[in-house]
Amino acid sequence: MTEPLIFELSQPGRRGVALPPLDVPEAEPLPAEFRREELPLPELSELDVVRHFVRLSQRNFAIDSVFYPLGSCTMKYNPKVHEEVARLRGFQQIHPLQPVETVQGALAVMFHLQRALAEISGLPAVSLQPAAGAQGELTGILMVRAWLRDRGEDERTVVLVPESAHGTNPATAAMAGFTVKAVRADRNGNVDLEHLRALLGPDVAAMMLTQPSTLGLFDPNIEEIARVVHAAGALLYGDGANLNAILGKVKPGDCGFDVIHINLHKTFTTPHGGGGPGAGPVCATAALAPYLPAPIVVQQGDRYAFHAPERTIGKVRAFYGHFGMFVRAYAYICGLGAEGLREVAEHAVLNANYLRCRLRDVYELPFDRICMHEVVFSGNRQKQECGVRTLDIAKRLIDYGFHPPTIYFPLVVEEALMIEPTETESRETLDRFIAAMRTIADEARTNPELLKHAPTTTPVGRLDEALAARRPDLRWQPHREAAERTPPGSAH
Ligand SMILES: Cc1ncc(COP(=O)(O)O)c(C=O)c1O
């Protein structure tokens, strides 16, 4: 039976609030031109409203309720103590236009976070400003562009990007006005060094590289890659969104990266997804430090102040960045300490390899080698032998109570199933997930139709995702007949 929507529960005269008698003069209502005569607001009791919103919240898949192995997104548990710290009055109630003297504590958090990220990345200069990973990438590439212009190297118009890269990498390079050329992967999933050497020339500005890559693989040739890129007069940009895997183990600066961004929301925890919030600080070498976006926080004696680097590319967003996330990230780093951060990387890698070893006999593993924080399988076998697609496997996982992994990415793997368990999941959870994945592989053989119609246990069944994206139907319309409304399971 279809659940009634909140407007349909409305009963004339029912109230959810009891206001005290008016003890101030009655105000004139809004002028008529600003009012709608017909405004069919639902009339409900408080209980109706509470049930409605709790029911909606329970339909969400969230890291606080289910295992969420969405590859490349690092949906790990966000400790609640960070929320408490970010909500401390002194942090929560300050205003970005307050005089700097009155927000010294906030500046101290930003300064020490900059220092911690410099230590972790091995790159000395840090700006916290960018609002997300993608914006951090754009910031870094604009810094590269400004650096090249100052050197009179305007002829460097090409940015090299491995074919397995996250889509934001080529998009960033194109937005910054560069031409993008793809670098092939070799048969082990690493950068094809021969192809890279062939592409490098006097027109190349930079290479953008994700380490470990979106295939979940650590490229062991990283020092050689940095060497040949630098020898060609170009810079090496690091997409540090996968830093979770190497925290405290490998410093990108030591590998030869000139500038990287870090996804605070992924690596250093903040509830994210569905578009926000994010923070993508940029860490750079001393040579690129003058180009960082302004302002950065500096220490002057026992005070903290904002500073604009001399060749700054300017501001990339309003004010100073997503301050609440800085507090969470700093709390996370201080809470774990150096040893704890190393353990994060160890457990993230251990968990991904546990899944790799326990599922490789049922799902094809395109790169059968030790992986980092995520493992990329392929649903090719199930497609060829049973006519079931990766999409069907992912949808069936919902019936077993798991958020699906990332699918059809990276593009270099056919029918890709990209699983990132993260370090915060227990062995028991991983075992339940493995059992579900193995059962689904059996079902693909014995009852492929079941998978093709999954999920079968959710309030809304299989969506036509293209139609849902192109013609979203998001608004309840009061006068539309119930029969006209799309029934669950159909294409809206
Ligand atoms: C490898 C990689 N690069 C870049 C990004 C972009 O980060 P954001 O979504 O914060 O813009 C992501 C996002 O998860 C990513 O996984």
The ligand as an ORCA input file, in Angstrom:
! r2SCAN-3c Opt
* xyz 0 1
  C      40.088     10.721     -6.881
  C      39.179     11.902     -6.681
  N      39.551     13.108     -7.136
  C      38.775     14.191     -6.965
  C      37.564     14.120     -6.311
  C      36.711     15.350     -6.207
  O      36.465     15.730     -4.894
  P      35.130     16.543     -4.497
  O      33.996     15.614     -4.687
  O      35.347     16.971     -3.095
  O      35.056     17.723     -5.438
  C      37.130     12.884     -5.816
  C      35.838     12.753     -5.111
  O      35.559     11.870     -4.402
  C      37.957     11.748     -6.010
  O      37.582     10.546     -5.564
*
